[in-house]
Amino acid sequence: MGTDEQAVRTAAIVLAEGKLVAIPTETVYGLAADATNGEAVASIFEAKGRPHFNPLICHVSDVSMAERYAVIDPQSRRLIDAFWPGPLTLVLPLKADTAIHPLVAAGLDTIALRMPRGVAGKIIAALDRPLAAPSANTSGKISGTSAPAVEDDLGARIALILDAGPSEVGLESTIVKVDGDAVQLLRPGGLAAEDIEAFIGKKLERIDQRSAIEAPGMLASHYAPAAGVRLNVHEVREGEALLAFGPVRASGAALAAASLNLSEAGNLREAAANLFDYMKRLDRLGSAVIAVEPIPFNGLGEAINDRLVRAAAPRIPSMTVEQIK
């Protein structure tokens, strides 16, 4: 379904009925449900096969909606003024007795909020309630950055998919949390850490990703294709699929069963936009391993490498809260 005004109204009606809608955002496509409807939120976890201890990002249409549900400190307010709407999520104290269902926060006393650009914001405004919306993909697998990718993965499990073409950014949002004088980076993403650091005038505090889950996207194994992933390769082995970057190839590249270049020019923004789509395309070819050439860590490279490390991590089955106690 397209993204004209009728589509926005239809999406809002479907969401108000407690059903799931795949919505386009500038980062990736989101699997959205009314964040105040417990059964609707539970259906997100069911459709994705997502562990219930993993919290969801809550999307709002404007700052006044955010203020209904969260306590916004002065530093977070400055970040909101600078980077909303856009690919920045803020983890904030959850107000007492809000309408947001407890499943969204996964038992935490904080809520992850962001304000998306474009049609997603129009849908939220039409509904007049926040949307819980993780990436529209089976949990742990590659995030969907186009409507066809969502249809291939989740089509039978959701009521409606809005098609606005490929996602502009192609990586999930950057997640930060203000903690006293420090600003913590919980997940690198579509807003480069350097841009935030330039704005606040100091370095972000990097959080050990092995620590307790404080925000979405902190599971060790995530964004994973069916194939194994081998990182920072300088030599390609026969039969591997190659995820290349830049103008210079790893040795043995001609032996690859298939190859896609995230950005022949070495442009990290282009690479971020192509990452999930190209991983999906290589994975469909059936090679046992996807070999990935080195990608620099500056700018959006930090987020790209974060996703690749999680894609390459040992796979674990979905766990219940009882199984991890």
Number of C-alpha atoms within 10 A of each C-alpha: 14 12 22 12 12 11 18 23 16 18 29 23 15 17 25 17 13 18 22 25 24 29 29 32 26 25 28 28 33 28 27 31 32 30 27 20 23 16 15 22 26 17 18 26 19 15 19 20 15 20 18 20 19 20 26 26 28 26 27 27 25 17 16 9 17 19 13 14 23 19 18 20 13 10 17 19 15 14 18 19 11 12 18 18 20 21 24 26 32 27 25 22 17 20 17 10 8 12 14 24 20 18 22 28 24 20 14 16 13 22 28 26 23 28 27 25 17 16 20 27 23 19 26 25 17 16 20 15 23 30 30 29 24 27 28 33 27 20 21 24 20 25 30 32 31 23 23 15 21 24 18 11 17 19 18 10 15 19 13 21 26 22 18 19 14 22 19 19 23 28 31 28 27 24 26 27 24 20 14 9 7 13 20 18 21 25 26 26 28 29 23 20 23 17 12 21 13 10 13 14 10 12 15 19 15 13 13 10 14 9 9 10 16 21 25 21 27 19 18 19 21 24 24 27 22 17 22 19 25 20 18 14 17 15 15 22 18 12 16 25 28 30 24 24 23 17 10 11 18 18 12 12 20 15 16 18 17 17 20 17 20 26 19 15 13 17 14 22 20 17 26 25 23 22 23 27 20 17 26 19 15 22 21 12 12 15 18 14 19 28 26 25 23 16 20 15 13 14 18 24 21 20 24 26 20 17 25 23 19 20 26 20 17 13 15 10 8 13 13 12 11 7 7 7 5
